[in-house]
Amino acid sequence: IGLGIPAEPLFRSRDKVRHDITEHISLLEKYPNLSDCSLLAKLSAYHNIPEEYFVMGNGASEIITLLVQAILPRGAVLPVPTFSGYKKALASRNCRVKEFNLRSDNNFRLTDDFLSYVKKAGTVDMIFLCNPNNPTGALIPYDTIKKVADFCENFGIYLVIDECFMGFVPCEKKTSAISLIKDHPHLIIIDAFTKLYCLPGIRLGFCICSNPRILFELNSLKPEWNISSLALLAGEKSLSENEYVHRSIELITTERDFLSKELKSLGFTVFDSDTNFILTRLPLTLLISSHSHLAGSMLADKLAREHGILVRNCANFSGLDNSYFRIAVRNHEENVALIDTLKKYV
Protein backbone atom coordinates (compact mmCIF):
# COMPACT_ATOMS: atom_id res chain seq x y z
CA ILE A 1 0.00 0.00 0.00
CA GLY A 2 2.32 2.65 -1.33
CA LEU A 3 2.50 6.23 -0.12
CA GLY A 4 1.19 8.82 -2.55
CA ILE A 5 -0.44 6.51 -5.11
CA PRO A 6 -4.09 7.31 -5.93
CA ALA A 7 -6.56 4.47 -6.27
CA GLU A 8 -6.83 2.18 -9.30
CA PRO A 9 -10.12 3.53 -10.80
CA LEU A 10 -8.37 6.85 -11.34
CA PHE A 11 -5.40 5.42 -13.22
CA ARG A 12 -7.01 6.22 -16.58
CA SER A 13 -5.80 9.81 -16.43
CA ARG A 14 -2.30 8.63 -15.51
CA ASP A 15 -2.43 6.22 -18.45
CA LYS A 16 -3.18 9.19 -20.72
CA VAL A 17 -0.01 10.92 -19.50
CA ARG A 18 1.91 7.68 -20.13
CA HIS A 19 0.52 7.61 -23.66
CA ASP A 20 1.59 11.22 -24.25
CA ILE A 21 5.11 10.39 -23.06
CA THR A 22 5.28 7.40 -25.41
CA GLU A 23 4.02 9.48 -28.32
CA HIS A 24 6.79 12.03 -27.73
CA ILE A 25 9.64 9.62 -27.03
CA SER A 26 11.69 11.40 -29.71
CA LEU A 27 12.13 14.23 -27.19
CA LEU A 28 14.93 12.12 -25.72
CA GLU A 29 17.01 13.25 -28.68
CA LYS A 30 16.75 16.91 -27.62
CA TYR A 31 18.02 19.01 -24.74
CA PRO A 32 15.21 20.43 -22.59
CA ASN A 33 14.40 24.13 -22.89
CA LEU A 34 13.99 25.28 -19.30
CA SER A 35 13.91 29.01 -20.01
CA ASP A 36 10.94 28.94 -22.38
CA CYS A 37 8.70 25.93 -21.83
CA SER A 38 4.96 25.37 -21.72
CA LEU A 39 5.12 23.87 -18.25
CA LEU A 40 6.41 27.11 -16.70
CA ALA A 41 3.67 29.06 -18.45
CA LYS A 42 1.02 26.66 -17.17
CA LEU A 43 2.36 26.72 -13.60
CA SER A 44 2.45 30.52 -13.72
CA ALA A 45 -1.14 30.74 -14.93
CA TYR A 46 -2.41 28.12 -12.47
CA HIS A 47 -0.88 29.80 -9.42
CA ASN A 48 -1.13 33.40 -10.73
CA ILE A 49 2.57 33.88 -10.02
CA PRO A 50 5.17 35.32 -12.47
CA GLU A 51 7.23 32.70 -14.32
CA GLU A 52 10.49 34.15 -13.00
CA TYR A 53 9.44 33.15 -9.44
CA PHE A 54 9.68 29.44 -10.34
CA VAL A 55 12.78 27.23 -10.19
CA MET A 56 12.41 23.71 -11.56
CA GLY A 57 14.16 20.82 -9.85
CA ASN A 58 14.87 17.12 -10.29
CA GLY A 59 12.18 16.30 -7.78
CA ALA A 60 11.53 18.16 -4.52
CA SER A 61 14.66 16.56 -3.04
CA GLU A 62 16.98 18.51 -5.35
CA ILE A 63 15.17 21.74 -4.48
CA ILE A 64 15.62 21.08 -0.74
CA THR A 65 19.35 20.45 -1.22
CA LEU A 66 19.82 23.53 -3.39
CA LEU A 67 17.97 25.77 -0.94
CA VAL A 68 20.25 24.79 1.94
CA GLN A 69 23.28 25.41 -0.29
CA ALA A 70 21.92 28.82 -1.33
CA ILE A 71 21.00 30.01 2.17
CA LEU A 72 23.76 28.28 4.20
CA PRO A 73 21.87 28.51 7.51
CA ARG A 74 23.77 28.40 10.79
CA GLY A 75 20.74 27.25 12.76
CA ALA A 76 17.39 25.74 11.80
CA VAL A 77 14.21 24.54 13.52
CA LEU A 78 12.09 21.56 12.46
CA PRO A 79 8.75 20.52 13.95
CA VAL A 80 8.94 16.73 14.36
CA PRO A 81 7.93 14.17 13.33
CA THR A 82 8.41 15.24 9.72
CA PHE A 83 10.16 14.28 6.49
CA SER A 84 13.79 13.35 7.19
CA GLY A 85 15.13 14.95 4.00
CA TYR A 86 15.18 18.42 5.56
CA LYS A 87 17.47 17.39 8.41
CA LYS A 88 19.72 15.45 6.05
CA ALA A 89 20.17 18.48 3.78
CA LEU A 90 20.82 20.80 6.75
CA ALA A 91 23.34 18.38 8.27
CA SER A 92 25.27 18.28 4.99
CA ARG A 93 26.09 21.98 5.57
CA ASN A 94 26.88 21.58 9.27
CA CYS A 95 23.77 23.48 10.27
CA ARG A 96 22.71 23.19 13.90
CA VAL A 97 19.20 21.71 13.94
CA LYS A 98 16.76 22.03 16.82
CA GLU A 99 13.57 19.98 16.88
CA PHE A 100 10.19 21.12 18.17
CA ASN A 101 8.16 18.10 19.30
CA LEU A 102 4.59 18.04 18.03
CA ARG A 103 2.20 16.44 20.53
CA SER A 104 0.29 13.25 19.79
CA ASP A 105 -2.58 14.38 22.07
CA ASN A 106 -3.07 17.30 19.67
CA ASN A 107 -2.98 15.13 16.55
CA PHE A 108 0.59 16.35 15.89
CA ARG A 109 -0.74 19.74 14.74
CA LEU A 110 1.40 22.89 14.81
CA THR A 111 0.31 25.35 17.49
CA ASP A 112 1.22 28.91 18.46
CA ASP A 113 3.78 27.77 21.02
CA PHE A 114 6.02 26.84 18.08
CA LEU A 115 6.95 30.50 17.62
CA SER A 116 7.75 30.83 21.32
CA TYR A 117 10.13 27.91 20.90
CA VAL A 118 11.79 29.53 17.88
CA LYS A 119 12.37 32.75 19.84
CA LYS A 120 14.26 30.81 22.50
CA ALA A 121 16.18 28.56 20.09
CA GLY A 122 19.14 30.88 19.60
CA THR A 123 20.38 31.54 16.08
CA VAL A 124 17.70 30.47 13.59
CA ASP A 125 18.13 31.24 9.89
CA MET A 126 15.79 28.63 8.44
CA ILE A 127 12.56 26.78 9.23
CA PHE A 128 11.10 23.85 7.30
CA LEU A 129 7.39 23.10 7.48
CA CYS A 130 5.65 20.25 5.68
CA ASN A 131 2.02 21.07 4.94
CA PRO A 132 0.17 18.72 5.08
CA ASN A 133 2.82 17.06 7.19
CA ASN A 134 4.51 13.77 6.39
CA PRO A 135 4.00 11.33 8.16
CA THR A 136 1.16 12.75 10.30
CA GLY A 137 -1.13 14.00 7.52
CA ALA A 138 -1.93 17.10 9.59
CA LEU A 139 -2.73 20.33 7.76
CA ILE A 140 -1.50 23.63 9.18
CA PRO A 141 -4.35 26.17 8.96
CA TYR A 142 -3.77 29.18 6.71
CA ASP A 143 -4.03 31.63 9.63
CA THR A 144 -1.24 29.80 11.44
CA ILE A 145 0.90 29.69 8.30
CA LYS A 146 0.48 33.43 7.81
CA LYS A 147 1.41 34.10 11.42
CA VAL A 148 4.60 32.05 11.03
CA ALA A 149 5.40 33.71 7.67
CA ASP A 150 4.96 37.20 9.15
CA PHE A 151 7.14 36.25 12.12
CA CYS A 152 9.90 34.92 9.84
CA GLU A 153 9.76 38.01 7.66
CA ASN A 154 10.16 40.28 10.69
CA PHE A 155 13.17 38.32 11.96
CA GLY A 156 14.82 37.59 8.60
CA ILE A 157 14.29 33.83 8.86
CA TYR A 158 13.85 31.81 5.68
CA LEU A 159 10.62 29.81 5.86
CA VAL A 160 10.46 26.80 3.52
CA ILE A 161 7.03 25.18 3.21
CA ASP A 162 6.86 21.79 1.52
CA GLU A 163 3.42 21.53 -0.10
CA CYS A 164 3.96 18.28 -1.99
CA PHE A 165 0.76 16.83 -0.48
CA MET A 166 -1.29 20.05 -0.71
CA GLY A 167 -2.89 18.90 -3.97
CA PHE A 168 -4.96 16.36 -2.02
CA VAL A 169 -6.59 19.10 0.09
CA PRO A 170 -10.05 20.03 -1.28
CA CYS A 171 -9.61 23.80 -0.87
CA GLU A 172 -5.96 23.89 -1.94
CA LYS A 173 -5.87 27.50 -3.13
CA LYS A 174 -7.42 28.75 0.12
CA THR A 175 -5.01 26.74 2.24
CA SER A 176 -1.75 27.05 0.32
CA ALA A 177 0.77 29.73 1.30
CA ILE A 178 1.35 30.67 -2.34
CA SER A 179 -0.82 33.76 -1.91
CA LEU A 180 1.80 35.07 0.57
CA ILE A 181 4.76 34.74 -1.79
CA LYS A 182 4.80 38.26 -3.29
CA ASP A 183 4.78 40.03 0.10
CA HIS A 184 7.15 37.62 1.89
CA PRO A 185 10.61 37.48 0.27
CA HIS A 186 11.81 35.07 2.98
CA LEU A 187 9.11 32.53 2.06
CA ILE A 188 9.85 29.61 -0.29
CA ILE A 189 7.27 27.00 -1.29
CA ILE A 190 8.16 23.56 -2.64
CA ASP A 191 5.89 21.29 -4.68
CA ALA A 192 6.30 18.30 -6.98
CA PHE A 193 4.45 16.02 -9.40
CA THR A 194 5.43 12.93 -7.40
CA LYS A 195 2.40 12.46 -5.16
CA LEU A 196 -0.83 13.73 -6.68
CA TYR A 197 0.11 12.86 -10.27
CA CYS A 198 1.83 9.53 -9.52
CA LEU A 199 5.11 10.46 -11.24
CA PRO A 200 7.88 9.65 -8.72
CA GLY A 201 10.16 8.19 -11.39
CA ILE A 202 9.92 11.26 -13.62
CA ARG A 203 11.65 13.39 -10.92
CA LEU A 204 9.92 16.72 -11.40
CA GLY A 205 9.57 19.35 -8.70
CA PHE A 206 9.72 23.11 -8.32
CA CYS A 207 9.86 25.91 -5.82
CA ILE A 208 8.27 29.36 -5.80
CA CYS A 209 10.02 32.39 -4.34
CA SER A 210 9.94 36.18 -4.85
CA ASN A 211 13.43 36.84 -3.46
CA PRO A 212 15.78 37.86 -6.33
CA ARG A 213 18.91 36.79 -4.46
CA ILE A 214 17.61 33.32 -3.65
CA LEU A 215 16.30 32.85 -7.19
CA PHE A 216 19.70 33.85 -8.59
CA GLU A 217 21.54 31.49 -6.22
CA LEU A 218 19.25 28.56 -7.01
CA ASN A 219 19.56 29.03 -10.76
CA SER A 220 23.34 29.33 -10.41
CA LEU A 221 23.66 26.19 -8.27
CA LYS A 222 21.41 23.81 -10.14
CA PRO A 223 23.01 21.58 -12.82
CA GLU A 224 22.48 22.39 -16.48
CA TRP A 225 19.50 20.55 -17.95
CA ASN A 226 18.53 19.08 -14.57
CA ILE A 227 15.03 18.34 -15.91
CA SER A 228 14.51 15.98 -18.86
CA SER A 229 12.39 16.87 -21.87
CA LEU A 230 10.00 14.02 -21.07
CA ALA A 231 9.62 15.23 -17.48
CA LEU A 232 8.63 18.68 -18.72
CA LEU A 233 6.09 17.11 -21.05
CA ALA A 234 4.67 14.87 -18.31
CA GLY A 235 4.26 17.87 -16.01
CA GLU A 236 2.52 19.91 -18.69
CA LYS A 237 0.09 17.10 -19.57
CA SER A 238 -0.63 16.35 -15.89
CA LEU A 239 -1.73 19.93 -15.21
CA SER A 240 -4.48 19.47 -17.77
CA GLU A 241 -6.06 16.57 -15.86
CA ASN A 242 -8.54 18.54 -13.73
CA GLU A 243 -11.11 15.75 -13.63
CA TYR A 244 -8.48 13.32 -12.38
CA VAL A 245 -7.62 15.62 -9.47
CA HIS A 246 -11.27 16.21 -8.57
CA ARG A 247 -12.15 12.50 -8.57
CA SER A 248 -8.97 11.60 -6.69
CA ILE A 249 -9.83 13.97 -3.86
CA GLU A 250 -13.41 12.66 -3.68
CA LEU A 251 -12.38 9.02 -3.54
CA ILE A 252 -9.53 9.58 -1.08
CA THR A 253 -11.83 11.50 1.27
CA THR A 254 -14.39 8.67 1.24
CA GLU A 255 -11.83 5.88 1.63
CA ARG A 256 -9.85 7.73 4.30
CA ASP A 257 -13.01 7.93 6.42
CA PHE A 258 -13.62 4.21 5.86
CA LEU A 259 -10.06 3.24 6.80
CA SER A 260 -10.07 5.46 9.88
CA LYS A 261 -13.33 3.99 11.14
CA GLU A 262 -12.20 0.39 10.59
CA LEU A 263 -8.79 0.92 12.18
CA LYS A 264 -10.39 2.51 15.24
CA SER A 265 -12.78 -0.44 15.54
CA LEU A 266 -9.72 -2.71 15.78
CA GLY A 267 -8.31 -0.61 18.60
CA PHE A 268 -5.75 1.37 16.60
CA THR A 269 -5.13 4.99 17.50
CA VAL A 270 -5.85 6.99 14.34
CA PHE A 271 -4.61 10.56 13.93
CA ASP A 272 -6.66 13.01 11.89
CA SER A 273 -5.34 13.35 8.33
CA ASP A 274 -6.00 15.88 5.58
CA THR A 275 -4.23 14.02 2.80
CA ASN A 276 -3.90 10.59 1.14
CA PHE A 277 -2.37 8.67 4.03
CA ILE A 278 -3.10 8.00 7.70
CA LEU A 279 -0.79 7.87 10.70
CA THR A 280 -1.91 5.18 13.12
CA ARG A 281 -0.58 3.47 16.22
CA LEU A 282 -0.90 -0.15 17.27
CA PRO A 283 -3.62 -0.97 19.83
CA LEU A 284 -2.39 -0.68 23.38
CA THR A 285 -3.62 -4.22 24.10
CA LEU A 286 -1.32 -5.57 21.40
CA LEU A 287 1.65 -3.64 22.75
CA ILE A 288 1.31 -4.89 26.32
CA SER A 289 -0.16 -8.37 25.78
CA SER A 290 1.54 -11.67 25.14
CA HIS A 291 1.41 -10.80 21.44
CA SER A 292 3.77 -7.85 21.87
CA HIS A 293 6.30 -9.62 19.63
CA LEU A 294 4.08 -8.59 16.72
CA ALA A 295 4.60 -4.92 17.46
CA GLY A 296 6.29 -2.56 15.08
CA SER A 297 8.57 -3.87 12.39
CA MET A 298 7.48 -7.47 13.03
CA LEU A 299 3.91 -6.70 12.01
CA ALA A 300 5.06 -4.77 8.94
CA ASP A 301 7.28 -7.69 7.97
CA LYS A 302 4.43 -10.19 8.34
CA LEU A 303 2.09 -8.06 6.24
CA ALA A 304 4.70 -7.81 3.48
CA ARG A 305 5.99 -11.37 3.43
CA GLU A 306 2.75 -13.25 4.05
CA HIS A 307 0.17 -10.98 2.40
CA GLY A 308 1.98 -8.71 -0.06
CA ILE A 309 0.83 -5.59 1.79
CA LEU A 310 3.31 -2.78 2.44
CA VAL A 311 2.81 -0.33 5.29
CA ARG A 312 5.38 2.22 6.43
CA ASN A 313 6.80 1.62 9.89
CA CYS A 314 7.61 5.03 11.37
CA ALA A 315 10.31 4.06 13.85
CA ASN A 316 12.92 6.18 12.04
CA PHE A 317 10.87 9.38 12.28
CA SER A 318 12.05 11.65 15.07
CA GLY A 319 9.40 11.71 17.79
CA LEU A 320 7.83 8.35 16.84
CA ASP A 321 8.64 4.69 17.53
CA ASN A 322 7.93 1.35 15.89
CA SER A 323 4.36 1.25 17.16
CA TYR A 324 3.42 3.93 14.62
CA PHE A 325 2.53 3.23 10.98
CA ARG A 326 1.75 5.36 7.96
CA ILE A 327 -0.88 3.77 5.74
CA ALA A 328 -1.75 5.04 2.28
CA VAL A 329 -5.37 5.38 1.20
CA ARG A 330 -5.96 3.00 -1.73
CA ASN A 331 -9.10 1.86 -3.54
CA HIS A 332 -11.89 0.22 -1.56
CA GLU A 333 -10.97 -3.39 -2.37
CA GLU A 334 -7.38 -2.90 -1.25
CA ASN A 335 -8.44 -1.04 1.88
CA VAL A 336 -10.80 -3.90 2.78
CA ALA A 337 -7.99 -6.40 2.17
CA LEU A 338 -5.76 -4.51 4.60
CA ILE A 339 -8.42 -4.41 7.32
CA ASP A 340 -9.28 -8.10 6.88
CA THR A 341 -5.61 -9.01 7.17
CA LEU A 342 -5.08 -6.88 10.28
CA LYS A 343 -7.98 -8.69 11.95
CA LYS A 344 -5.84 -11.85 11.92
CA TYR A 345 -3.33 -10.19 14.22
CA VAL A 346 -5.51 -7.94 16.41
Secondary structure, DSSP 8 states (H G I E B T S, - for coil): --TT---GGGHHHHHHHHHHHHHTGGGGGS---SSS-HHHHHHHHHHT--GGGEEEESHHHHHHHHHHHHH--SEEEEEES--THHHHHHHTTT-EEEEEE--GGGTT---THHHHHHHTSSS--EEEEESS-TTT-----HHHHHHHHHHHHHHT-EEEEE-TTGGGSTTHHHHSGGGGGGG-TTEEEEEESSSTT--TTT--EEEEE--HHHHHHHHHHS-TT-S-HHHHHHHHHHTT-HHHHHHHHHHHHHHHHHHHHHHHHTT-EE---SSSEEEEE--HHHHHSTTGGGTTHHHHHHHHHHH----EE-TTSTT--TTEEEEE---HHHHHHHHHHHTTT-
